[in-house]
Amino acid sequence: MAKKSKSGASDADGGTANSPLVGKWRIIEIDLWDSDSLDLIEPAYISITRRGLGKFVFGMVTGGLDCRHTPGGVEFTWQGHYENDAVCGSGWAELGEDGTLTGEIRFHLGEEVRFKARRW
């Protein structure tokens, strides 16, 4: 049986986390991209599940997340596509005092993109 940490995160696949970050978040700001280009494919968002998975979409970028819930938020690695090119990277997110989700999505050997999202 998987042990749970103080944050509620399991240390094995299939575990769950009781995190306020779980859910779907509408990305409302992102640096390096203007607001007109955020919703090119579909409305920009990031989602995080209790089981440590998730997705994001913004501009021409899509990614699947592999998350690790932490006491202060979530850290993740991701794989996806930017236009038609395969891309990957890492990132993090945390809940701000104003209730928004803030974080960073890093492209492997590339840019670091800061974002802000509100619960959808």
C-alpha positions in Angstrom: 0.0 0.0 0.0 1.3 3.5 -0.9 2.3 5.8 1.9 0.9 9.3 1.9 3.0 12.4 2.7 1.9 15.2 5.0 0.6 17.0 1.9 -1.7 14.1 1.1 0.3 13.1 -1.9 1.0 9.4 -2.4 4.5 8.1 -3.0 3.3 5.5 -5.6 1.4 5.6 -8.9 -2.3 5.7 -8.6 -2.2 7.8 -5.4 -4.1 10.9 -4.8 -3.4 14.4 -3.4 -5.7 16.7 -1.5 -4.4 19.9 -3.1 -6.2 23.2 -3.7 -4.5 23.2 -7.1 -6.5 20.3 -8.4 -8.9 21.3 -11.2 -8.9 23.3 -14.4 -7.5 26.8 -14.5 -8.0 29.4 -17.3 -4.6 31.0 -18.2 -5.2 34.7 -18.2 -1.6 36.0 -18.5 1.6 34.6 -19.9 4.8 36.4 -20.6 6.4 36.2 -24.0 2.9 35.8 -25.6 0.4 38.6 -26.0 -3.2 38.0 -24.8 -4.5 37.7 -28.4 -2.3 34.7 -29.1 -3.2 32.8 -25.9 -6.3 31.2 -27.4 -5.2 30.1 -30.9 -6.0 26.4 -30.6 -8.6 26.7 -27.8 -9.1 28.7 -24.7 -5.7 28.6 -22.8 -5.7 26.5 -19.6 -3.8 24.3 -17.3 -5.4 21.4 -15.5 -4.1 19.3 -12.6 -5.6 16.0 -11.4 -5.5 14.4 -7.9 -3.6 11.5 -9.5 -0.7 13.7 -10.5 -1.5 14.1 -14.2 -2.6 17.2 -16.1 -2.6 19.2 -19.4 -2.0 22.6 -20.7 -2.8 24.5 -23.9 -1.7 28.1 -24.8 -1.0 29.6 -28.2 0.4 26.8 -30.4 1.7 24.8 -27.4 0.1 21.7 -25.9 1.5 19.5 -23.2 0.7 16.6 -20.9 1.9 16.9 -17.3 3.4 14.4 -14.9 2.9 16.2 -11.5 4.3 15.8 -8.1 2.2 17.6 -5.4 4.2 19.4 -2.8 3.2 21.2 0.4 3.7 24.5 -1.5 2.1 23.6 -4.8 3.0 21.3 -7.6 6.1 20.5 -9.7 5.9 18.8 -13.0 7.6 17.6 -16.1 5.8 17.7 -19.4 5.8 16.5 -23.0 3.9 18.0 -25.9 4.0 20.0 -29.1 4.8 23.5 -30.2 3.3 23.9 -33.7 4.3 20.5 -35.2 7.5 20.1 -33.2 7.9 17.7 -30.2 8.9 19.7 -27.1 9.3 18.9 -23.4 10.3 20.5 -20.2 9.4 21.1 -16.6 7.7 23.6 -14.4 5.9 24.5 -11.2 2.7 26.2 -10.0 1.5 27.5 -6.7 -1.6 29.2 -5.3 -1.3 32.9 -4.7 -2.8 34.8 -1.8 -5.4 36.3 -4.3 -6.6 32.8 -5.3 -4.8 32.8 -8.6 -2.5 30.0 -9.8 0.9 31.3 -10.7 3.8 29.4 -12.1 6.4 28.7 -14.8 6.6 26.4 -17.8 10.2 25.7 -18.9 11.0 24.4 -22.4 14.0 22.0 -22.4 17.0 23.9 -23.7 14.7 26.9 -24.3 12.4 29.6 -22.9 11.0 29.9 -19.4 7.4 31.2 -19.5 5.7 32.6 -16.4 1.9 32.3 -16.3 -1.1 33.4 -14.2 -4.5 31.5 -14.2 -7.8 31.7 -12.4 -10.0 28.7 -11.5 -12.3 27.8 -14.4 
